[in-house]
Amino acid sequence: MAFFPQQSIFPKAVACPCVMNVVDIQHLFFPHYFGLPALEAVQHDKKVICSRLAVFDEIGVPKQCLIDFDNPDELLTALELPGTTALTRQPWTWQQTVQATLDILRKTAG
């Protein structure tokens, strides 16, 4: 089951804050959400197009997939990119995330 609050004007494309079990969607747009939906979409081998927010850069969305959604030419260029999106950085595992969080908490509680 997938949750898509806004249907896109593009065929087989959605603007969505949450992606779960995506089957027949070819492009996913993330104008202004957190990075987890983009990470999940990449795991489902989807093309991801995001706003130029630091969170998407931090998780490794390629520069050519980071656009200004007010500029239709940038959107068209991103849509024409071949293939699916591959991150430029390896996402942390849950274990790495937990360890980094614990390290910060221990340092802060010091």
PyRosetta script that sets phi, psi and omega in degrees:
from pyrosetta import init, pose_from_sequence

init()
pose = pose_from_sequence("MAFFPQQSIFPKAVACPCVMNVVDIQHLFFPHYFGLPALEAVQHDKKVICSRLAVFDEIGVPKQCLIDFDNPDELLTALELPGTTALTRQPWTWQQTVQATLDILRKTAG")
pose.set_psi(1, 136.4)
pose.set_omega(1, 179.9)
pose.set_phi(2, -119.9)
pose.set_psi(2, 151.1)
pose.set_omega(2, 179.8)
pose.set_phi(3, -115.7)
pose.set_psi(3, 115.1)
pose.set_omega(3, -178.9)
pose.set_phi(4, -129.9)
pose.set_psi(4, 100.3)
pose.set_omega(4, -176.5)
pose.set_phi(5, -72.2)
pose.set_psi(5, -22.6)
pose.set_omega(5, -179.5)
pose.set_phi(6, -132.3)
pose.set_psi(6, 126.4)
pose.set_omega(6, 172.2)
pose.set_phi(7, -85.2)
pose.set_psi(7, 140.3)
pose.set_omega(7, -179.4)
pose.set_phi(8, -84.7)
pose.set_psi(8, 160.4)
pose.set_omega(8, 174.3)
pose.set_phi(9, -78.2)
pose.set_psi(9, -9.2)
pose.set_omega(9, -179.5)
pose.set_phi(10, -90.7)
pose.set_psi(10, 137.5)
pose.set_omega(10, 178.3)
pose.set_phi(11, -64.4)
pose.set_psi(11, 140.0)
pose.set_omega(11, 179.4)
pose.set_phi(12, 55.0)
pose.set_psi(12, 37.9)
pose.set_omega(12, 178.1)
pose.set_phi(13, -140.0)
pose.set_psi(13, 146.9)
pose.set_omega(13, 178.9)
pose.set_phi(14, -140.6)
pose.set_psi(14, 152.4)
pose.set_omega(14, 169.4)
pose.set_phi(15, -103.2)
pose.set_psi(15, 115.0)
pose.set_omega(15, -171.2)
pose.set_phi(16, -144.1)
pose.set_psi(16, 142.0)
pose.set_omega(16, 175.6)
pose.set_phi(17, -89.6)
pose.set_psi(17, -9.6)
pose.set_omega(17, -176.3)
pose.set_phi(18, -146.2)
pose.set_psi(18, 130.6)
pose.set_omega(18, -178.4)
pose.set_phi(19, -125.3)
pose.set_psi(19, 118.6)
pose.set_omega(19, 177.7)
pose.set_phi(20, -137.6)
pose.set_psi(20, 124.5)
pose.set_omega(20, 178.0)
pose.set_phi(21, 56.1)
pose.set_psi(21, 49.1)
pose.set_omega(21, -180.0)
pose.set_phi(22, -74.4)
pose.set_psi(22, 127.9)
pose.set_omega(22, -176.6)
pose.set_phi(23, -113.4)
pose.set_psi(23, -55.5)
pose.set_omega(23, -169.8)
pose.set_phi(24, -112.6)
pose.set_psi(24, 33.4)
pose.set_omega(24, 179.4)
pose.set_phi(25, -111.5)
pose.set_psi(25, 130.1)
pose.set_omega(25, -177.9)
pose.set_phi(26, -97.5)
pose.set_psi(26, -29.6)
pose.set_omega(26, -176.9)
pose.set_phi(27, -132.6)
pose.set_psi(27, 140.3)
pose.set_omega(27, 177.8)
pose.set_phi(28, -126.0)
pose.set_psi(28, 132.2)
pose.set_omega(28, -178.8)
pose.set_phi(29, -111.1)
pose.set_psi(29, 134.9)
pose.set_omega(29, 178.9)
pose.set_phi(30, -127.3)
pose.set_psi(30, 86.8)
pose.set_omega(30, -176.4)
pose.set_phi(31, -69.0)
pose.set_psi(31, -36.1)
pose.set_omega(31, -173.7)
pose.set_phi(32, -163.5)
pose.set_psi(32, 52.8)
pose.set_omega(32, 179.9)
pose.set_phi(33, -121.5)
pose.set_psi(33, 178.7)
pose.set_omega(33, 176.9)
pose.set_phi(34, -71.7)
pose.set_psi(34, 169.6)
pose.set_omega(34, -173.4)
pose.set_phi(35, -76.2)
pose.set_psi(35, -19.0)
pose.set_omega(35, -175.3)
pose.set_phi(36, -60.8)
pose.set_psi(36, -42.8)
pose.set_omega(36, 177.8)
pose.set_phi(37, -61.4)
pose.set_psi(37, -37.6)
pose.set_omega(37, 178.0)
pose.set_phi(38, -65.6)
pose.set_psi(38, -42.3)
pose.set_omega(38, 176.9)
pose.set_phi(39, -59.9)
pose.set_psi(39, -43.4)
pose.set_omega(39, -179.2)
pose.set_phi(40, -65.9)
pose.set_psi(40, -40.0)
pose.set_omega(40, 178.7)
pose.set_phi(41, -62.7)
pose.set_psi(41, -41.5)
pose.set_omega(41, 178.2)
pose.set_phi(42, -62.3)
pose.set_psi(42, -38.8)
pose.set_omega(42, 178.3)
pose.set_phi(43, -63.7)
pose.set_psi(43, -23.8)
pose.set_omega(43, 177.9)
pose.set_phi(44, -94.1)
pose.set_psi(44, 14.5)
pose.set_omega(44, 177.6)
pose.set_phi(45, 57.6)
pose.set_psi(45, 47.4)
pose.set_omega(45, 178.2)
pose.set_phi(46, -108.4)
pose.set_psi(46, 154.3)
pose.set_omega(46, 171.4)
pose.set_phi(47, -78.0)
pose.set_psi(47, 129.1)
pose.set_omega(47, -177.4)
pose.set_phi(48, -116.8)
pose.set_psi(48, 131.9)
pose.set_omega(48, 177.7)
pose.set_phi(49, -125.8)
pose.set_psi(49, 122.7)
pose.set_omega(49, -172.0)
pose.set_phi(50, -127.5)
pose.set_psi(50, 161.8)
pose.set_omega(50, 170.8)
pose.set_phi(51, -68.4)
pose.set_psi(51, 161.7)
pose.set_omega(51, 177.7)
pose.set_phi(52, -81.5)
pose.set_psi(52, 69.5)
pose.set_omega(52, 176.3)
pose.set_phi(53, -108.7)
pose.set_psi(53, 149.8)
pose.set_omega(53, -177.8)
pose.set_phi(54, -56.1)
pose.set_psi(54, -36.2)
pose.set_omega(54, -176.8)
pose.set_phi(55, -60.0)
pose.set_psi(55, -39.1)
pose.set_omega(55, -178.4)
pose.set_phi(56, -74.0)
pose.set_psi(56, -33.5)
pose.set_omega(56, 174.1)
pose.set_phi(57, -66.8)
pose.set_psi(57, -41.6)
pose.set_omega(57, -178.9)
pose.set_phi(58, -63.1)
pose.set_psi(58, -35.1)
pose.set_omega(58, -179.5)
pose.set_phi(59, -85.3)
pose.set_psi(59, -6.0)
pose.set_omega(59, 173.6)
pose.set_phi(60, 97.3)
pose.set_psi(60, 21.9)
pose.set_omega(60, 173.8)
pose.set_phi(61, -67.1)
pose.set_psi(61, 128.6)
pose.set_omega(61, -177.6)
pose.set_phi(62, -58.2)
pose.set_psi(62, 146.6)
pose.set_omega(62, -177.4)
pose.set_phi(63, -53.7)
pose.set_psi(63, -39.0)
pose.set_omega(63, -177.4)
pose.set_phi(64, -69.5)
pose.set_psi(64, -12.0)
pose.set_omega(64, 177.6)
pose.set_phi(65, -99.7)
pose.set_psi(65, 0.8)
pose.set_omega(65, 177.9)
pose.set_phi(66, -102.7)
pose.set_psi(66, 114.7)
pose.set_omega(66, -171.9)
pose.set_phi(67, -130.8)
pose.set_psi(67, 169.9)
pose.set_omega(67, 170.2)
pose.set_phi(68, -95.9)
pose.set_psi(68, 111.0)
pose.set_omega(68, -176.1)
pose.set_phi(69, -66.9)
pose.set_psi(69, -10.6)
pose.set_omega(69, 174.9)
pose.set_phi(70, -84.0)
pose.set_psi(70, -5.0)
pose.set_omega(70, -178.5)
pose.set_phi(71, -111.0)
pose.set_psi(71, 101.6)
pose.set_omega(71, -177.0)
pose.set_phi(72, -61.9)
pose.set_psi(72, -28.5)
pose.set_omega(72, 178.8)
pose.set_phi(73, -65.8)
pose.set_psi(73, -38.5)
pose.set_omega(73, 177.6)
pose.set_phi(74, -65.7)
pose.set_psi(74, -39.5)
pose.set_omega(74, 178.8)
pose.set_phi(75, -64.4)
pose.set_psi(75, -45.4)
pose.set_omega(75, 179.6)
pose.set_phi(76, -61.1)
pose.set_psi(76, -43.8)
pose.set_omega(76, 178.7)
pose.set_phi(77, -60.4)
pose.set_psi(77, -44.2)
pose.set_omega(77, 179.6)
pose.set_phi(78, -65.7)
pose.set_psi(78, -38.9)
pose.set_omega(78, 178.7)
pose.set_phi(79, -64.8)
pose.set_psi(79, -30.4)
pose.set_omega(79, -178.1)
pose.set_phi(80, -82.1)
pose.set_psi(80, -6.1)
pose.set_omega(80, 177.3)
pose.set_phi(81, -62.1)
pose.set_psi(81, 136.6)
pose.set_omega(81, -179.1)
pose.set_phi(82, -74.9)
pose.set_psi(82, 151.8)
pose.set_omega(82, 172.1)
pose.set_phi(83, 73.9)
pose.set_psi(83, -168.1)
pose.set_omega(83, 179.7)
pose.set_phi(84, -97.4)
pose.set_psi(84, 173.7)
pose.set_omega(84, -178.3)
pose.set_phi(85, -87.1)
pose.set_psi(85, 132.0)
pose.set_omega(85, 172.7)
pose.set_phi(86, -115.7)
pose.set_psi(86, 131.2)
pose.set_omega(86, -179.6)
pose.set_phi(87, -70.5)
pose.set_psi(87, 148.6)
pose.set_omega(87, 177.5)
pose.set_phi(88, -87.9)
pose.set_psi(88, -7.7)
pose.set_omega(88, 177.0)
pose.set_phi(89, -128.9)
pose.set_psi(89, 147.1)
pose.set_omega(89, 177.2)
pose.set_phi(90, -80.2)
pose.set_psi(90, 123.1)
pose.set_omega(90, 178.8)
pose.set_phi(91, -64.3)
pose.set_psi(91, 149.6)
pose.set_omega(91, 175.5)
pose.set_phi(92, -68.8)
pose.set_psi(92, 149.2)
pose.set_omega(92, 171.1)
pose.set_phi(93, -79.7)
pose.set_psi(93, 167.2)
pose.set_omega(93, 176.4)
pose.set_phi(94, -60.8)
pose.set_psi(94, -38.6)
pose.set_omega(94, 179.8)
pose.set_phi(95, -61.7)
pose.set_psi(95, -43.7)
pose.set_omega(95, 177.7)
pose.set_phi(96, -63.7)
pose.set_psi(96, -39.4)
pose.set_omega(96, 179.3)
pose.set_phi(97, -64.3)
pose.set_psi(97, -46.2)
pose.set_omega(97, 179.3)
pose.set_phi(98, -62.1)
pose.set_psi(98, -45.5)
pose.set_omega(98, -178.6)
pose.set_phi(99, -62.2)
pose.set_psi(99, -44.2)
pose.set_omega(99, 179.3)
pose.set_phi(100, -63.7)
pose.set_psi(100, -39.8)
pose.set_omega(100, 178.5)
pose.set_phi(101, -64.6)
pose.set_psi(101, -45.9)
pose.set_omega(101, 178.4)
pose.set_phi(102, -62.1)
pose.set_psi(102, -40.0)
pose.set_omega(102, 178.6)
pose.set_phi(103, -60.9)
pose.set_psi(103, -43.7)
pose.set_omega(103, 178.8)
pose.set_phi(104, -65.7)
pose.set_psi(104, -43.0)
pose.set_omega(104, 179.3)
pose.set_phi(105, -63.3)
pose.set_psi(105, -42.4)
pose.set_omega(105, 179.5)
pose.set_phi(106, -65.8)
pose.set_psi(106, -41.1)
pose.set_omega(106, 179.2)
pose.set_phi(107, -64.7)
pose.set_psi(107, -41.5)
pose.set_omega(107, -180.0)
pose.set_phi(108, -68.1)
pose.set_psi(108, -41.0)
pose.set_omega(108, -179.7)
pose.set_phi(109, -72.9)
pose.set_psi(109, -23.3)
pose.set_omega(109, 179.3)
pose.set_phi(110, 7.3)
pose.dump_pdb("model.pdb")
